[in-house]
Amino acid sequence: MLLPALSKAREKARTISCVNNLKQMSLVMRLYTDDYDDYVCGSRMSGIYLSNYWIYAGYAYEPQLFSRQGTTFTPECTTMLCPSGTHENGMEISTPTGSATITVNHVSRRIHGGYGMNIQTGYMSSTATRYPDKILAWKRPSQTLMVCDSPVEVIDVGWWWSWRHNDAVNVAYFDGHVDSVKKQMPQKVWFSKD
């Protein structure tokens, strides 16, 4: 009878830890915006604004929270992992001893933490390019997601997120606040800058 209650309490603690991670990520992305003449960090870019993924740009500000190609870490000494996403898609990340190390490999999408950035912030691919906009271009910052829970292999969020916190997804918005949203159909405003 106590096991379900204990399980819910554990998940609540993981949810709070994840909210804290997202709050820190949103603050780092704001620092990036301040340093780059009010341009938001693109989710997947190369060249002018950053090299490759948004998590590489964040690594320069907070290595404990972000990653870069070749980063090696142990689960107990990093916050780049969503605490509730450590067993997704067959990836066993945490260990009882905490002695395992994981090397980040973004080419094969080995691991990046289970957080994804809004793809509308900017991307380059073989079929399309969307350059980052200035922060003021986002008309509804309190309703538009910047970073949220995503499956561990998804690094930028278009229509992919993970309801891993008791049927809720944690979301950091452009205005800096973080919220836990219960499972529902996504609102278009979540992604659009208009």
Secondary structure as UniProt FT lines:
FT   HELIX           2..35
FT   TURN            36..38
FT   STRAND          44..45
FT   STRAND          52..53
FT   HELIX           54..59
FT   TURN            60..61
FT   TURN            63..65
FT   TURN            69..70
FT   STRAND          72..73
FT   HELIX           75..77
FT   TURN            83..84
FT   TURN            86..87
FT   HELIX           88..90
FT   STRAND          102..103
FT   TURN            106..109
FT   STRAND          115..118
FT   HELIX           119..121
FT   STRAND          123..124
FT   STRAND          129..130
FT   HELIX           135..137
FT   TURN            141..143
FT   STRAND          145..149
FT   TURN            152..153
FT   STRAND          156..157
FT   TURN            164..166
FT   STRAND          168..173
FT   TURN            174..175
FT   STRAND          178..182
FT   HELIX           188..190
//
